[in-house]
Structures are given as C-alpha cells and as structure tokens.
Amino acid sequence: MQIKPLEQQDWSAWQAIYEEAFPIAERFDFEELVNLTHENAKIHLSKLVENDQLVGLLCHVDLSDQKGFILYFATQAQQRGRGLGGKALAAMKELYPAGFILESELTETTAENETQRQARFRFYERNGVKASDTISHNMGGDFHLMRSTTDIDSNHYLEAIDMFGIVAKLSKVESK
C-alpha cells in the first residue's frame, strides 16, 4: 500500500469515495479541502494506491516530530474486506512513526449505524490504533479519539483541527 499525493486527474474518484464514505454533516466541500491544501502545506489530500490502482483516500495533517492527524480515511466500498484498510493503517504508521490521531464515531449509542460504528472501532483496535481517554464533540457528532502511539494526545488533535477551522469540546471517557 502506498500513500501518494492526490493528482487532479484523480479528483473525481477521490470525491466519489469521500461522498460515499462520510455523511454530509461530517464533510467539507471538496473544493474547500483543495483550497485548504493550497493555503497550508501541512494539510494533504492523498490517495491510497495498491497495485497502481486508487483504492482509497486520506486527508491528513503533518504535525511536528513525525506525528500526524487523520481527518478522513476510507477505502472504496467495493474494495472493503480485502485487507486494504489494515495495509493503509500500516502505511500511515510509517508516514507518522511518532504517532497519529484520528476520530472514530462514538459507540454504544442508539444510532442507526451502531453496528458499523462498532465494527470501525474494532478494526482500528485490531490494527493497533487504540482509544484514548478522550471524546471529541464537533461538527454535530461525538467521536472517540484514537491514536497509534501514546506519544500523541488531544493537544496535537486540537492543533490539527484548528487548521480546518473545526471547534471541538473535549471530554473524558466515563469509567464503567
């Protein structure tokens, strides 16, 4: 699996995956994302490539000390279940060896997609991306902050989302 910069000829394929994978409430306008990458060299739109074929997308932020934030990550719907997501996470760990942080929808809810939320959460955990003790409330949703190492934390997350103009309220996970 390779992470490569998004090229203009791939915009429509990237955008199709993006719109299929993320609900409107959690999406930026595609052109706004492109503009953000032009305004801030730390923000990247990338494609996930396997066997010279675009199989997924990544929107990510470079932070200091080889750390990063993953805003959007998805594989094409018809490519799911083939181990590509695990390969993509391994590539992200190479890209950000000191750690990356991402959001995963809150689980144990009454949401219509609760089964999918739990599956995504377990997928991240199986691939070494563990839940932190922090929940982010932003863009109308609630998200577990998950990270690939303990060297990255909610302060890195807040630094990254600020680049997108996202405002979040953070809370600690309640003990059971």
Order of alpha helices (4+ residues) and beta strands (2+ residues): beta-alpha-alpha-beta-beta-beta-alpha-beta-alpha-beta-beta-alpha-beta
